[in-house]
Structure formats: C-alpha cells, structure tokens
Amino acid sequence: MANVTLTIGGRGYTVACAPGEEAHIRNLARTIDGKIATMGDMVGQGEARVLLFAALLLADELHETQGSEDVSTLAPVPPGIDPEVGERLSSIADALENIADRLEAEPIDA
C-alpha cells in the first residue's frame, strides 16, 4: 500500500492507495479541488458539507455525461483496488451524508 498526500480546498489529506496509483489519485484530487474552486464563496459551510456538495456536483456531471439513471453503476471499483479501501470510502460517504442530514436539520442562527 502506498500513501499519497492530497490538497483539496486548501487542506492536506493523506490517503492510502495501491502502488502505482499515486498519480491517478492526485489527478482525481485536482478534479475535486477544481470543482470546489468553482463553487464560489461557501463561508460558514463546514468542510464535510463543502466536500459533499463537490461530490454531488461531480456525480451530477457524470450522470449527465453518461445519460444513466443510476450513477452508482457507472464507476465500479477498478481491478486491483483493495476491497477494504472501497468499504472505507463507502463508510466515509455514509458518514458525510449523516453529517449533511444533521446540518440540514439544525436551525440557522443569523
């Protein structure tokens, strides 16, 4: 397993990946970072929420490009990727959704 440090939204993240996948992971991170940069001013939004919005926008773009009703079928886990990594990513996505749900439910104090 290799580690790669990514910068997304001005913050550094170290993630594990399969050896030789470092450049690909960095390119994916640049795509996410670029999407966040196009989202405009999100002052007051938490990190998880910003990442969630970026992920939703990217998934929507993928959906539009592929013309599919179900984007979950568009990006299977590539061969050679540790299934544990896929499970961890799924857990992270679930956690982000839970955080976003809680944020939506909280009243906004202005």
N, C-alpha and C positions, 0 to 999 in steps of 0.2 A: 504494500500500500504506500502510495506517495502522498505528500502533503503539498498543498498549494495555497498561497495567501492571495486573497482577492480584495479589491477595494470596490465597494458598492455604496453609493450615496455618501461618500466621504468616510466610510468606516471600513476597517480591515476585518476580514474573516479568514480563518484558516480552515480548510476542508480537506478531507481525505479523498483520494481518487485512485483509480488503477494506474500503475506505472505507464507512462507514455501518454496519458490523457490530460496532462497538465495544461498544454497549450489550448486544447479544446475547452477545458473548464474556464480558463482565463477569457477566451472568446465569449463564452456564454455569460460570464460576469460582466464583460464590457457591454453586451447587449442589454442586460438588466440595468446597469448603471446609466446607459444612454436613455433607456425608457424613463427612468426616474428623473433624469435631467429635463426631459420634455414635458413632464407633468406639471411644471410650474411651481409656484410657491405653496408648500404644504406645511407652513409654520403651524405648530400646535398639534400636528399629527405625529403619533408615535412611530417608531421605527418599524414595528410589525405591520402597522396599517399601511405605511408607505410601500413596503415590500409586497404586501397583499395586493394593493392597487396596481403596482407594476406587473405582478404576476397575472392579474386579471386582464390587464390591457394586452399583455403578450399572448395570453391564451385566446383572447378575442381576435387578435391579428392572425393567429394560427388557424382559428376556426374559419375566418373569412377567406384565408388563402386556400385552405383545404376543402371548404364547402361542406363540412361534415356537421351533423347534428350533435355528435358526441366527441368532444375533443379528447376525452380520456383514452380513446382508442388510437389516437394519432401518433403518440410518442411512446412506443414500447421501450422497455429498458433495453439498452443496447447489449449485445452479447459481450461477455467478459466483465460486465459490471457486477460487483458483489451484490447478491440479493439483499444482504443486510443493509447496504447503503440505500437501496430502494425503499426498504422498510423504514429506515430512519428518516428519509426525505418525506415519506408519506406521513409519518408521525409529526414531523415539523409542520407540514401543510395543515394537518388536523389542528395542531396547536394554534397556528396562525388564524385559522377560521374561528376557533373558540374565542381567541382574543378579540378578533374583529366583531364577533357577535356581542361580546360583553361591552365593547366600546360603543356599539350601536345602541345598546340598551341603557347606557349611562346618560343621565341628563347633562346637558352642556351648560356650564356656568359661565356666563359672559360678563 
